[in-house]
């Protein structure tokens, strides 16, 4: 396992970090609270044995169960071998005291007396304003002084100008966590934001390196672009290698749902330093960018921040079926799956256009308009347009 510089800290982080938003579940649903704890524990502890030393979770992951499962997995001495990161649910804070209440609850869930990296979760313009208005930075600094947390950071979902403002708006940041992969160089913080944060000494954590798994399982029309390109790697390994090749990135955070995914990602992390990055690889990535951008209309990463929908619509699943049908050029199959896999309440036409989802979507997707289009194509048989 390669270990990399972590911002200004005198500590080195494993190239691969373990994200606990998509732990294995019995019902195979990524956001489900029905975690297969025995399998999750096996994955987490094996990853540590293989050298992974950074673990990330958050208050709402798996409907609140991720922190507790991770805490138990880090028992028996494993906690001392890793750095632990979790996040403050900023959208749930209505007064300054709430920060300390949630921090205390999270420490109990995690079974620890300190959290190494405590991040403000999914900051955007409105949530940054909340942090400033409620004096939450001062609360975090107090928690750092008394040892409850080691370092202060933030994860981010908004426009680049907001990212720059947040980075420059507080001198106490140690780490930032951003969505970053070879398709998101101009989206959200983007490459310019990553470079700016790194120049100020922040450790940059790249999340969604596989764009919610999409880059690991490309459609046939895109998969053919990998043919004949060496050294041989899977699509997931190429995507991870691209992020590792960015010198500003400290650690690539991957959410892993199966033991096999964990093994493959660890192997990729172990292989990358010797495999390096070539001009051939850069050319491949440019071809992939063009192909994906031409074919995938809805930029949903299945983060599930839009859920639960007040009307019960399964928003990410609707978008996944639509994107899949379009990219794979299989509208008949998409319509079949739309009718078979989704209940009437979960389908796109159950949307009441309340807009709650759009307020929470980190990608800024016009969800209501897309849901209308999804149903017209998959539910009513209209052609793609």
Secondary structure in CASP SS format (residue, H / E / C, confidence):
PFRMAT SS
TARGET T0000
AUTHOR 0000-0000-0000
METHOD secondary structure of the structure
MODEL  1
X C 1.00
X C 1.00
X E 1.00
X E 1.00
X E 1.00
X C 1.00
X C 1.00
X C 1.00
X C 1.00
X C 1.00
X C 1.00
X E 1.00
X E 1.00
X E 1.00
X C 1.00
X E 1.00
X E 1.00
X E 1.00
X E 1.00
X C 1.00
X C 1.00
X C 1.00
X C 1.00
X C 1.00
X E 1.00
X C 1.00
X C 1.00
X C 1.00
X C 1.00
X C 1.00
X C 1.00
X C 1.00
X C 1.00
X C 1.00
X E 1.00
X C 1.00
X H 1.00
X H 1.00
X H 1.00
X H 1.00
X H 1.00
X H 1.00
X H 1.00
X H 1.00
X H 1.00
X H 1.00
X H 1.00
X H 1.00
X H 1.00
X C 1.00
X C 1.00
X C 1.00
X C 1.00
X E 1.00
X E 1.00
X E 1.00
X C 1.00
X C 1.00
X C 1.00
X C 1.00
X H 1.00
X H 1.00
X H 1.00
X H 1.00
X C 1.00
X H 1.00
X H 1.00
X H 1.00
X H 1.00
X H 1.00
X H 1.00
X H 1.00
X H 1.00
X C 1.00
X C 1.00
X C 1.00
X C 1.00
X C 1.00
X H 1.00
X H 1.00
X H 1.00
X C 1.00
X E 1.00
X E 1.00
X E 1.00
X E 1.00
X E 1.00
X E 1.00
X C 1.00
X H 1.00
X H 1.00
X H 1.00
X C 1.00
X C 1.00
X C 1.00
X H 1.00
X H 1.00
X H 1.00
X H 1.00
X H 1.00
X H 1.00
X H 1.00
X H 1.00
X H 1.00
X H 1.00
X H 1.00
X H 1.00
X H 1.00
X H 1.00
X H 1.00
X C 1.00
X C 1.00
X C 1.00
X C 1.00
X E 1.00
X E 1.00
X E 1.00
X E 1.00
X E 1.00
X E 1.00
X E 1.00
X E 1.00
X E 1.00
X C 1.00
X H 1.00
X H 1.00
X H 1.00
X H 1.00
X H 1.00
X H 1.00
X H 1.00
X H 1.00
X H 1.00
X C 1.00
X C 1.00
X H 1.00
X H 1.00
X H 1.00
X H 1.00
X H 1.00
X H 1.00
X H 1.00
X H 1.00
X H 1.00
X H 1.00
X C 1.00
X C 1.00
X C 1.00
X E 1.00
X E 1.00
X E 1.00
X E 1.00
X E 1.00
X E 1.00
X E 1.00
X E 1.00
X C 1.00
X C 1.00
X C 1.00
X H 1.00
X H 1.00
X H 1.00
X H 1.00
X H 1.00
X H 1.00
X H 1.00
X H 1.00
X H 1.00
X C 1.00
X C 1.00
X C 1.00
X C 1.00
X E 1.00
X E 1.00
X E 1.00
X E 1.00
X E 1.00
X E 1.00
X E 1.00
X C 1.00
X C 1.00
X C 1.00
X C 1.00
X C 1.00
X C 1.00
X C 1.00
X C 1.00
X C 1.00
X C 1.00
X H 1.00
X H 1.00
X H 1.00
X H 1.00
X H 1.00
X H 1.00
X H 1.00
X H 1.00
X H 1.00
X H 1.00
X C 1.00
X C 1.00
X C 1.00
X E 1.00
X E 1.00
X E 1.00
X E 1.00
X E 1.00
X C 1.00
X C 1.00
X C 1.00
X C 1.00
X C 1.00
X C 1.00
X H 1.00
X H 1.00
X H 1.00
X C 1.00
X C 1.00
X C 1.00
X H 1.00
X H 1.00
X H 1.00
X H 1.00
X H 1.00
X H 1.00
X H 1.00
X C 1.00
X C 1.00
X C 1.00
X C 1.00
X C 1.00
X C 1.00
X C 1.00
X C 1.00
X H 1.00
X H 1.00
X H 1.00
X H 1.00
X H 1.00
X H 1.00
X H 1.00
X H 1.00
X H 1.00
X H 1.00
X C 1.00
X C 1.00
X C 1.00
X C 1.00
X E 1.00
X E 1.00
X E 1.00
X E 1.00
X E 1.00
X E 1.00
X E 1.00
X C 1.00
X C 1.00
X C 1.00
X H 1.00
X H 1.00
X H 1.00
X H 1.00
X H 1.00
X H 1.00
X H 1.00
X H 1.00
X H 1.00
X H 1.00
X H 1.00
X H 1.00
X H 1.00
X H 1.00
X H 1.00
X H 1.00
X H 1.00
X C 1.00
X C 1.00
X C 1.00
X H 1.00
X H 1.00
X H 1.00
X H 1.00
X H 1.00
X H 1.00
X H 1.00
X H 1.00
X H 1.00
X H 1.00
X H 1.00
X H 1.00
X H 1.00
X H 1.00
X H 1.00
X H 1.00
X H 1.00
X C 1.00
X C 1.00
X C 1.00
X C 1.00
X C 1.00
X C 1.00
X C 1.00
X C 1.00
X C 1.00
X C 1.00
X C 1.00
X C 1.00
X C 1.00
X C 1.00
X C 1.00
X C 1.00
X C 1.00
X C 1.00
X C 1.00
X H 1.00
X H 1.00
X H 1.00
X H 1.00
X H 1.00
X H 1.00
X H 1.00
X H 1.00
X H 1.00
X H 1.00
X H 1.00
X H 1.00
X H 1.00
X C 1.00
X C 1.00
X C 1.00
X H 1.00
X H 1.00
X H 1.00
X H 1.00
X H 1.00
X H 1.00
X H 1.00
X H 1.00
X H 1.00
X H 1.00
X H 1.00
X C 1.00
X C 1.00
X H 1.00
X H 1.00
X H 1.00
X C 1.00
X H 1.00
X H 1.00
X H 1.00
X C 1.00
X C 1.00
X C 1.00
X C 1.00
X C 1.00
X H 1.00
X H 1.00
X H 1.00
X H 1.00
X H 1.00
X C 1.00
X C 1.00
X C 1.00
X C 1.00
X C 1.00
X C 1.00
X H 1.00
X H 1.00
X H 1.00
X H 1.00
X H 1.00
X H 1.00
X H 1.00
X H 1.00
X H 1.00
X H 1.00
X H 1.00
X H 1.00
X H 1.00
X C 1.00
X C 1.00
X C 1.00
X C 1.00
X C 1.00
X C 1.00
END
